[in-house]
Amino acid sequence: MERIENLISTKEPQGAAKAFRLWLLSGLFICGIPQSGRAQDMERMDMGAAPTTIDLTLAKAEELALAGNPHIHAAEDRAKAADKRVLPSLFPDDPQVMVDTTVPGMEMWQVGEKLGFPGKGIAKADRAGAEAKKAAAEAEDTKRSIVLQARQAYWDFYYRDKVDAILQDAQERWRTLGGIVQSKELSGQWLSIKAVRLQMETADAINKLVTNSQALRVSQFNLNHLFSLPHFTAYRLGEEPGLPPLAGKEEDWVAKAQEKNPEIAVYRRALEAQQAAQQMASLDYLPDFEVWLSGVKGPDGGFSNYGYKVGVSIPLFFPAKQSQEEGAASDEVSASRYDLTGKRDEVIHMTEDAYVGADSAWRLLQLYEEGGLVKQVQRAWVASQTAYRNEEMSLVDFIETYNTYLETLTKYYQAKADYGKAVAQLEYEAGGLKGDGHEQP
């Protein structure tokens, strides 16, 4: 495809022809716009094969994110690793075995085991269990965060793809209108100020088309990143997504968030882990018990002189160490409690804020849909075309009607995408978005 900048002359025409030249360049410029950013990707790709094209729906976006996003898999593997550390923490230290054969004809053996202070192993397992639960909560929150990103990326792609279709359809009409304005200006039927106004509106339409085409490519690449798919994977919109009405009151969503938000669960598990660590600190510097079993193997091959001994290892400086460690652990527990309280307050605030955003977006979308704005503007546009052909409407009014038509469709799709993203944010704050559809309280 010929580059757009090659279509523009470096020498500007002089005098009255300058305005006419602008219209001609505008028409060429519009015709030179690629059908979409995805077409550019196919031209620039040097991979030996056409990119995969996926029919994208909201459910498909969630499915691809859950299956392919590396952050989800990393968090799940960390949770599995933490869970596998719980059972080993219950076992005591490995026994020590000693065999002495320095005396000819005799063999002396000894087995020792360090048991630790009673309750120390249980406290260690409790801490490992709390850490495992914390890792599981973090994995759940990571999964929800990626699903939220997938939904928001889907709605960005949805809006930009819809607008791209609208603007692509508008290309030919703007080119035709430019030609009409040129002929009117050449024949002296229009004052120059009208031509300038139309030229500005045409330039604005061209800029919107280019900008949206670039944004659509960004949306495509963002989806590829979230799904961990090849960079030039392409998407086309599947079935129209359904959006449920906003249900429940603000206090219902806040109550749900306090009960189910995994971020709170992460902080709760962190507190439990610190409490287990505090218990460990109270036992860590207490005396450890050791048990030794011994025996001698004589020349006849039999064992004799069985015996055992019990020892206690007493840390000489354990009172000072223990008091400091217990104090530090107590401070960590207090800090974790404050963190949990702060996170609960934050979740309340974020849920309330998300509810206000979702409620506003839903109200606007309702006004658009209940008022039938899309159908109304489509009917009005058809009637305007008829009126213009019958010379019952001026060109200026016709162009203004066309601009209103484009603006209305664009704002409708913007409102739909905004509500989709807003309700996804609300569901996330309330502890939902686990890849199983919309969740209302």
C-alpha positions in Angstrom: 0.0 0.0 0.0 1.3 3.4 -0.9 2.3 5.4 2.2 0.0 8.2 3.0 2.8 10.8 3.2 3.8 10.1 -0.4 0.4 11.3 -1.5 1.0 14.8 -0.1 3.0 17.3 -2.2 5.8 19.2 -0.5 4.7 22.4 -2.4 1.5 24.1 -1.4 -0.6 25.5 -4.2 -1.1 29.3 -4.2 -4.2 31.5 -4.1 -7.8 30.2 -4.4 -6.6 26.8 -5.7 -5.2 26.0 -2.3 -8.7 25.2 -0.8 -9.5 23.0 -3.8 -6.2 21.2 -3.4 -7.0 20.5 0.2 -10.3 18.8 -0.7 -8.5 16.7 -3.4 -5.8 15.6 -0.9 -8.5 14.9 1.7 -10.3 12.6 -0.7 -7.0 10.8 -1.6 -6.0 10.7 2.1 -9.3 9.1 3.1 -9.1 6.5 0.3 -5.5 5.8 1.4 -6.5 4.9 4.9 -6.2 1.2 5.6 -9.4 -0.7 6.3 -8.2 -1.4 9.8 -5.0 -1.6 11.9 -5.3 -5.4 11.5 -4.7 -5.1 7.7 -1.5 -3.2 8.4 -0.4 -6.0 10.7 -0.8 -8.5 8.0 1.2 -6.5 5.6 4.0 -5.9 8.0 4.2 -9.4 9.2 7.1 -11.5 7.9 6.4 -14.8 9.6 5.6 -17.0 6.5 1.9 -17.6 7.5 -1.2 -15.7 8.0 -2.1 -14.8 11.6 -4.8 -16.7 13.5 -8.1 -14.9 13.7 -10.2 -15.6 16.8 -14.0 -14.9 17.1 -13.9 -12.9 20.3 -16.7 -12.8 22.8 -16.7 -11.7 26.4 -16.7 -15.3 27.6 -14.0 -16.3 25.2 -11.8 -13.4 26.4 -12.1 -14.7 30.0 -11.4 -18.3 28.9 -8.3 -17.3 26.9 -7.0 -15.2 29.8 -7.5 -18.0 32.4 -5.9 -20.6 30.1 -2.9 -18.6 28.9 -1.9 -15.8 31.2 1.5 -16.6 32.8 0.8 -14.6 35.9 -2.1 -16.9 36.8 0.0 -20.0 36.4 2.9 -18.5 38.3 0.6 -17.6 41.3 -1.0 -21.1 41.2 2.4 -22.8 41.2 3.5 -20.7 44.2 0.4 -21.7 46.0 1.0 -25.4 45.3 4.6 -25.0 46.5 3.5 -23.4 49.7 1.0 -26.2 50.3 3.6 -28.9 49.8 5.7 -27.3 52.6 3.1 -27.9 55.3 3.5 -31.7 55.8 7.3 -31.7 55.9 7.2 -29.1 58.7 5.5 -31.7 61.0 8.4 -34.0 60.9 11.3 -33.8 63.4 14.9 -33.3 62.4 16.7 -36.3 60.8 18.2 -38.7 63.3 22.0 -38.8 63.7 23.6 -42.3 63.4 27.2 -43.1 64.6 29.1 -46.4 64.2 32.5 -46.9 66.0 34.7 -49.9 64.9 38.0 -48.7 66.4 38.1 -51.6 68.9 39.0 -54.8 67.1 36.2 -57.4 67.1 33.7 -54.9 68.5 31.2 -52.5 66.9 29.6 -49.7 68.9 26.6 -47.9 67.4 24.5 -44.9 68.6 21.3 -43.3 67.2 20.3 -39.8 68.4 17.2 -37.7 67.8 16.6 -34.0 68.6 13.0 -33.7 69.6 12.7 -30.0 70.3 10.5 -28.3 72.9 6.9 -29.8 73.0 4.6 -27.9 70.7 7.3 -26.5 68.6 6.6 -28.7 65.6 2.9 -28.0 65.7 3.6 -24.2 65.8 5.9 -24.6 62.8 3.3 -26.5 60.8 0.7 -23.8 61.7 2.9 -21.1 60.3 3.5 -23.1 57.1 -0.3 -23.8 56.8 -1.1 -20.1 57.2 1.5 -19.2 54.5 0.0 -21.8 52.2 -3.5 -20.3 52.7 -2.1 -16.8 52.1 -0.5 -18.0 48.8 -3.8 -19.6 47.7 -5.6 -16.4 48.4 -3.0 -14.4 46.5 -3.4 -16.9 43.5 -7.2 -16.4 43.6 -6.8 -12.6 43.6 -4.3 -12.8 40.7 -6.7 -14.8 38.7 -9.5 -12.2 39.4 -7.2 -9.4 38.5 -6.4 -11.0 35.1 -10.1 -11.7 34.4 -10.8 -8.0 35.1 -8.0 -6.9 32.7 -9.4 -9.3 30.1 -12.9 -7.9 30.4 -11.7 -4.3 30.2 -9.5 -5.1 27.3 -12.4 -6.8 25.6 -14.6 -3.7 26.0 -11.9 -1.4 24.7 -11.6 -3.7 21.6 -15.4 -3.8 21.3 -15.7 0.0 21.3 -12.8 0.6 18.9 -13.9 -2.1 16.5 -17.5 -0.7 16.4 -16.2 2.8 15.8 -13.8 1.6 13.2 -16.7 0.0 11.2 -18.6 3.3 11.5 -15.7 5.4 10.3 -14.7 3.0 7.5 -18.3 3.3 6.3 -18.1 7.1 6.4 -15.0 7.3 4.2 -16.8 7.2 0.9 -19.5 9.6 2.0 -16.9 12.2 3.2 -15.1 11.9 -0.1 -18.4 12.5 -2.0 -19.2 15.5 0.2 -15.8 16.9 -0.4 -16.4 16.7 -4.1 -19.8 18.5 -3.8 -18.2 21.3 -1.8 -15.5 21.7 -4.4 -18.0 22.0 -7.2 -20.1 24.5 -5.3 -17.0 26.6 -4.5 -15.8 26.4 -8.1 -19.2 27.6 -9.3 -19.3 30.4 -6.8 -22.3 29.0 -5.0 -20.5 28.9 -1.6 -18.8 31.5 0.4 -15.2 30.5 1.4 -16.1 30.4 5.2 -18.5 27.5 4.5 -15.9 25.7 2.6 -13.4 26.2 5.4 -15.9 24.8 7.9 -16.5 21.7 5.9 -12.8 21.3 5.4 -12.2 21.4 9.1 -15.0 18.8 9.7 -13.5 16.6 7.1 -10.0 16.8 8.6 -11.5 16.0 12.0 -13.2 12.9 10.6 -9.9 11.8 8.9 -8.0 12.2 12.2 -10.6 10.2 14.1 -10.4 7.4 11.7 -6.6 7.2 11.9 -6.5 7.6 15.6 -9.1 4.9 16.2 -7.4 2.6 13.8 -4.2 2.9 15.8 -6.1 2.4 19.1 -7.7 -0.7 17.6 -4.2 -2.2 17.0 -3.2 -1.4 20.5 -6.3 -3.2 21.8 -5.4 -6.2 19.6 -1.8 -6.3 21.0 -3.1 -5.9 24.6 -5.3 -8.9 24.1 -2.4 -10.9 22.8 -0.4 -9.9 25.8 -3.1 -10.9 28.3 -3.7 -14.3 26.5 0.0 -14.9 25.9 -0.7 -15.5 22.2 1.5 -14.6 19.2 1.8 -10.9 18.7 0.0 -10.8 15.4 -3.0 -12.9 16.4 -6.1 -11.1 15.1 -9.6 -10.8 16.5 -13.1 -10.2 15.1 -16.1 -9.6 17.3 -18.4 -12.6 17.9 -21.9 -12.4 19.2 -23.1 -9.2 20.7 -22.4 -9.3 24.5 -25.2 -9.2 26.9 -25.1 -6.8 29.8 -27.3 -7.5 32.8 -28.9 -4.5 34.6 -27.2 -3.3 37.7 -28.8 -5.2 40.6 -28.5 -4.7 44.3 -28.0 -1.7 46.5 -24.7 -0.1 47.4 -24.7 -1.7 50.9 -25.3 -5.1 49.4 -22.2 -4.8 47.3 -20.2 -3.6 50.2 -21.4 -6.5 52.4 -20.4 -8.9 49.7 -17.0 -7.3 49.3 -16.3 -7.6 53.1 -17.2 -11.3 53.0 -15.7 -12.5 49.7 -13.0 -10.1 48.5 -9.8 -12.2 48.3 -7.6 -9.2 49.0 -9.1 -9.1 52.5 -8.5 -12.9 52.7 -4.8 -12.3 51.8 -4.4 -9.9 54.7 -6.3 -12.2 57.0 -4.1 -15.1 56.2 -1.0 -12.8 56.6 -2.3 -12.0 60.1 -2.7 -15.7 60.9 0.8 -16.4 59.6 2.2 -13.7 61.9 0.3 -15.1 64.8 1.8 -18.5 64.1 5.3 -16.9 63.8 4.7 -15.3 67.2 3.9 -18.7 68.7 7.1 -20.0 67.1 9.1 -17.1 68.6 7.8 -18.0 72.1 9.1 -21.6 71.6 12.2 -21.1 69.5 14.6 -20.4 72.3 13.3 -22.8 74.8 15.4 -25.9 75.7 15.5 -28.8 73.2 15.3 -32.4 74.2 17.6 -35.1 72.7 17.3 -38.9 73.0 20.2 -41.3 72.3 20.0 -45.1 72.0 23.3 -47.1 72.0 24.5 -50.6 71.9 27.7 -52.8 71.3 28.1 -55.6 68.9 30.5 -58.2 70.3 32.8 -60.8 68.6 30.0 -63.4 68.6 27.9 -61.1 66.3 25.3 -60.3 68.9 24.3 -57.0 70.4 24.8 -56.2 74.1 25.2 -53.3 76.5 22.0 -51.6 75.3 21.4 -48.2 76.8 19.9 -44.9 76.3 20.3 -41.3 77.5 18.3 -38.2 77.5 19.8 -34.8 77.2 18.6 -31.2 77.3 20.2 -28.4 75.4 19.8 -25.2 77.2 20.5 -21.9 75.3 22.5 -19.8 77.8 21.2 -16.5 76.5 17.7 -17.6 75.6 15.8 -15.2 78.0 17.2 -12.1 76.3 16.8 -13.5 72.8 13.4 -14.9 73.5 12.1 -11.6 74.9 13.3 -9.7 71.9 12.0 -12.1 69.4 8.6 -12.3 71.1 8.5 -8.5 71.2 9.3 -8.3 67.5 6.8 -10.9 66.6 4.1 -9.1 68.7 4.8 -5.9 66.8 4.5 -7.8 63.5 1.1 -9.2 64.6 0.0 -5.7 65.6 1.1 -4.3 62.2 -0.8 -7.1 60.4 -3.9 -6.3 62.3 -3.6 -2.6 61.2 -3.0 -3.8 57.6 -6.1 -5.9 57.7 -8.2 -3.0 59.1 -6.8 -0.7 56.5 -7.5 -3.2 53.7 -11.1 -3.6 54.8 -11.6 0.2 54.8 -10.0 0.4 51.4 -12.2 -2.3 50.0 -15.3 -0.5 51.3 -14.2 2.7 49.7 -13.2 1.1 46.4 -16.6 -0.8 46.2 -18.6 2.3 47.0 -16.6 4.2 44.3 -17.1 1.4 41.8 -20.8 1.2 42.5 -21.2 4.9 41.8 -19.4 4.5 38.5 -21.4 1.5 37.5 -24.7 3.1 38.5 -23.9 6.2 36.5 -22.8 4.2 33.4 -25.9 1.9 33.7 -28.2 4.9 34.0 -26.8 6.5 30.8 -27.0 3.3 28.9 -30.6 2.8 30.0 -31.4 6.3 28.7 -29.9 5.6 25.4 -31.7 2.2 25.0 -35.0 3.1 26.5 -35.2 6.2 24.4 -34.4 4.2 21.3 -31.7 6.7 20.3 -29.9 4.4 17.9 -33.1 3.6 16.0 -34.2 7.2 16.1 -31.0 8.6 14.7 -30.9 5.9 12.0 -34.5 6.8 10.9 -33.6 10.5 11.0 -30.6 9.9 8.9 -32.6 8.0 6.2 -35.1 10.8 6.2 -32.4 13.4 5.9 -30.9 11.6 2.8 -34.3 11.7 1.2 -34.9 15.3 2.0 -31.4 16.3 0.7 -32.0 14.4 -2.6 -35.4 16.2 -3.0 -33.6 19.5 -2.3 -35.6 20.0 0.9 -32.5 20.3 3.0 -29.4 22.4 2.6 -25.9 20.8 2.3 -24.9 22.4 5.6 -27.9 20.9 7.5 -27.3 17.6 5.7 -23.7 17.5 6.9 -24.6 18.5 10.4 -27.2 15.7 10.5 -24.6 13.2 9.3 -22.2 14.3 12.0 -25.0 13.9 14.6 -25.7 10.4 13.2 -22.0 9.4 13.6 -21.7 11.0 17.0 -24.8 9.3 18.3 -23.7 5.8 17.2 -20.2 6.4 18.6 -21.5 7.6 22.0 -23.9 4.6 22.2 -21.1 2.1 21.8 -19.0 4.2 24.2 -21.7 4.0 26.8 -22.1 0.2 26.4 -18.4 -0.3 26.7 -18.2 2.0 29.7 -20.9 0.1 31.5 -19.3 -3.2 30.7 -16.0 -2.0 32.2 -17.7 -0.4 35.2 -19.7 -3.4 36.2 -16.6 -5.6 35.8 -14.7 -3.3 38.2 -17.6 -3.4 40.7 -17.7 -7.2 40.6 -13.9 -7.3 41.1 -14.1 -5.1 44.2 -16.9 -7.2 45.6 -14.9 -10.4 45.3 -16.3 -11.7 42.0 -14.8 -12.2 38.6 -13.6 -15.8 38.9 -14.3 -16.5 35.3 -17.8 -17.8 35.7 -19.8 -14.9 34.3 -21.5 -11.8 35.9 -22.0 -12.0 39.6 -24.6 -9.8 41.3 -25.1 -9.7 45.1 
